[in-house]
Structure formats: C-alpha cells, structure tokens
Amino acid sequence: MLRRLYDWVLSLAATRHAERGLGAVAFIESSVFPIPPDVLIIPMVIADRTKWIRIAAVATIGSVLGAFLGYAIGAIFFDLIGQPILDFYGKTGAFAEMKASYNEWGGWAVLFAALTPFPYKVLTIFSGVSGLNLVVFTLVSIVGRGARFFLVSYLLHRYGAPIQGFIEKNLGLLFTLFMILLIGGFVAVRYLF
C-alpha cells in the first residue's frame, strides 16, 4: 500500500496541479501523511530548474502550516487522533520518556525532525501535547523545513539530474550531517566564545 501511495504522490509531479499537490502533501505530511514532500520536489525541480525557489517555498509554507495541524492534534485531539498516529509510527514508548524534558529542549527536537528524515509529524504532535511554546515551534519549523526544502531544491537547480540519484540515496545522511554541523556550531559558539 505504501508503494502505491508513493507512486501516486510521484505522479502528481507531472500534472498541472503539481504545485497545489506539493503544498497539500507538505501540509498533511507534517501531521499524518507518511510520504515526504521531497518525492514531489525532486521531479518538479528537475522538470523546470528555474522554479526551484518557488517549489521550495510552496513546500516550506505547506509544511509549516501543516505543522500547526499536528500541534493542534496533540493539543486538542491527542487521545482521539494523536495517540493512534504515534502508535502507527511506533513512537508511543519514546513519547512518555521525552515528555518530561521536552519543553526545555523541544525547539532543538523540532529543528532536528524538520531537517532530517525523522518523522516530523511525531514531534509536531508531541509539541502540541507538551505545550511547547508556539513561537519557538513556529520559528524552528520555518528554519528547519525551509533549510531542508531550499537545500534540496538548490542542489537540484544547480546540478540537475546527476544530483537527483545522490540526494535520493543519501537524503537521510545529508540532513543528519547538516544537523550535526548546525548543532555543533551552536555548541561551539556557546562554549568557546
């Protein structure tokens, strides 16, 4: 079933509704949908490399708006909707452990999930459940999702089809390394200066 869903999302890239489809996929992926927007971003930018900024912006806006849905699911509908979603992704056990210290480090967690292949929706929901500061949540979502989608779009714009396979194969590794460098930079600034 997941493969059919993936293929359906990928087929949206070839239609005149690609941008709306991208916005919708980015929106629902931030709260409940298992297929990431990158599945649409990659073929859309390859098809028209001059639109890379617009495509990244649509994905970022859709994703951040969808993050608010995830936050609302956690804050308002956790027992009815949020718990089954966390159960589906196998994150219920981790949920209880994280809740205690989440508000102290939650901004970093959301940034990490926004940048990496970690299921972002899990932390958007968890942010709502734990009551993470909405301003912090919004800012790190914009920065994290924007960095992710603009980086992928820029690399495709700059290097075209040859980079597509590399990005698809190493997406998780690339964003994990970026996150390590980003956090390492903040830690270095804090403790060295």
Buried (B, 14 or more C-beta within 10 A) or exposed (E): EEEEEBEEBBEBBEEEEBBEBBBBBBBBBBBBBBBBBBBBBBBBBBEEBEBBEBBBBBBBBBBBBBBBBBBBBBBEBBEEBBBEBBEBBEBEEEBEEBEEEBBEEBBBBBBBBBBBBBBBBBBBBBBBBBBBEEEBBBBBBBBBBBBBBBBBBBBBBEEEEEBBEEBEEEBEEBBBEBBEEBEEEEEEEEEEE
